[in-house]
Structure formats: C-alpha cells, structure tokens
C-alpha cells in the first residue's frame, strides 16, 4: 500500500498496476493465439488481463475497496486464479497490486 492518501502516489501505483497487467497479458499472447496449440486458460487470462487493464485505466479515480478485493481474489486467490495457473507472471504484478491504495 502507498503511504497516506497522496494522489500522485495513487495515480502512479494505478498506472504501474495497469502496466503490469498488460505485461502479463503480453506474456500470455503466444500461448493464447497459437492456432494449433492454443491454451484455453491462457486465452481466457490474456483477454481478462487486457480487459482489466482497460477498465482500470479508463477509471478517473483510484480503485475502491470492492474492486481491490475482486482483483485480489481473481488474480491471487488460489484455485482458478491467475496465480494457480503457474505461468510465473505474478511477481511484479503482485508488487504493483500491493502498492494500490484503495479508496473507501
């Protein structure tokens, strides 16, 4: 989490999280778009990570607590989450997620 409620830090943390979402999606693209060997889970996560990045980036303010809980569960929550897929994409994404300061 960022210290205090500094709007610049919150904006920078949100931008870094969006960048990490896109980086994870880019890493999955070869697995998701290879015609013969497409991994259906990679395809799902590639699309979902890209959509998450677009939605968060388009939002004017910081993410709120409900959004943060949803992201934590979906990305890092265990069975069926991104971390469960074992693609080794979550280290920098987790760090960026932890830096987000949710609004109430």
C-alpha positions in Angstrom: 0.0 0.0 0.0 1.1 3.5 -0.6 1.8 5.7 2.4 -1.1 8.1 3.2 -3.5 9.3 0.6 -1.1 11.1 -1.7 -3.0 11.4 -5.1 0.3 11.4 -7.1 1.4 8.1 -5.5 -2.1 6.6 -6.0 -2.0 7.6 -9.7 1.5 6.2 -10.2 0.6 3.0 -8.4 -2.5 2.6 -10.6 -0.5 3.2 -13.7 2.1 0.7 -12.7 -0.6 -1.9 -11.9 -2.1 -1.3 -15.4 1.4 -1.7 -16.9 1.9 -5.0 -15.1 -1.5 -6.3 -16.2 -0.6 -5.5 -19.8 2.9 -7.1 -19.4 1.3 -10.3 -18.0 -1.2 -10.3 -20.9 1.6 -9.8 -23.4 3.5 -12.8 -21.9 0.4 -15.0 -22.4 -0.3 -13.9 -26.0 1.8 -16.6 -27.7 0.1 -19.3 -25.6 -3.3 -17.7 -26.3 -3.0 -17.1 -30.0 -1.1 -20.0 -31.5 -3.6 -21.7 -33.8 -2.5 -25.3 -33.2 -1.5 -25.3 -29.6 -3.8 -22.6 -28.0 -4.0 -23.0 -24.3 -7.7 -22.2 -23.4 -6.7 -20.9 -19.9 -4.0 -18.7 -21.4 -6.6 -17.4 -23.9 -9.1 -16.6 -21.1 -6.5 -14.9 -18.9 -5.0 -13.0 -21.9 -8.4 -11.5 -22.6 -9.3 -10.9 -19.0 -6.0 -9.2 -18.1 -6.3 -6.9 -21.1 -9.9 -6.0 -20.1 -8.9 -5.4 -16.5 -6.1 -3.0 -17.7 -8.5 -1.1 -20.0 -11.2 -0.7 -17.3 -8.8 0.4 -14.6 -7.0 2.8 -16.9 -10.3 4.4 -18.0 -11.5 4.9 -14.4 -10.9 8.5 -13.3 -10.1 7.9 -9.7 -8.3 5.2 -7.7 -9.7 1.7 -7.3 -12.1 1.2 -4.4 -12.0 -1.5 -1.8 -14.6 -3.7 -3.5 -12.6 -3.6 -6.7 -9.4 -4.4 -4.9 -11.0 -7.4 -3.2 -12.3 -8.6 -6.6 -8.8 -8.2 -8.2 -7.1 -9.9 -5.3 -9.4 -12.9 -5.4 -9.3 -13.2 -9.2 -5.6 -12.7 -9.6 -4.1 -14.1 -6.4 -6.8 -16.0 -4.7 -6.0 -19.7 -5.3 -7.8 -22.2 -7.3 -8.9 -20.8 -10.6 -7.0 -17.6 -10.1 -4.1 -16.4 -12.3 -1.6 -17.5 -9.6 -3.0 -21.0 -9.8 -2.0 -21.3 -13.5 1.7 -21.4 -12.7 2.9 -19.2 -15.6 5.3 -17.2 -13.3 3.6 -13.9 -14.2 2.6 -12.7 -10.8 5.7 -11.5 -9.0 5.8 -7.9 -10.4 2.0 -7.9 -10.7 1.7 -8.7 -7.0 4.1 -5.9 -6.1 2.2 -3.4 -8.2 -1.1 -4.7 -6.7 0.2 -4.2 -3.1 1.1 -0.6 -3.9 -2.6 0.3 -4.7 -4.3 2.4 -2.1 -8.0 1.6 -2.3 -10.4 4.4 -1.8 -13.3 3.6 0.6 
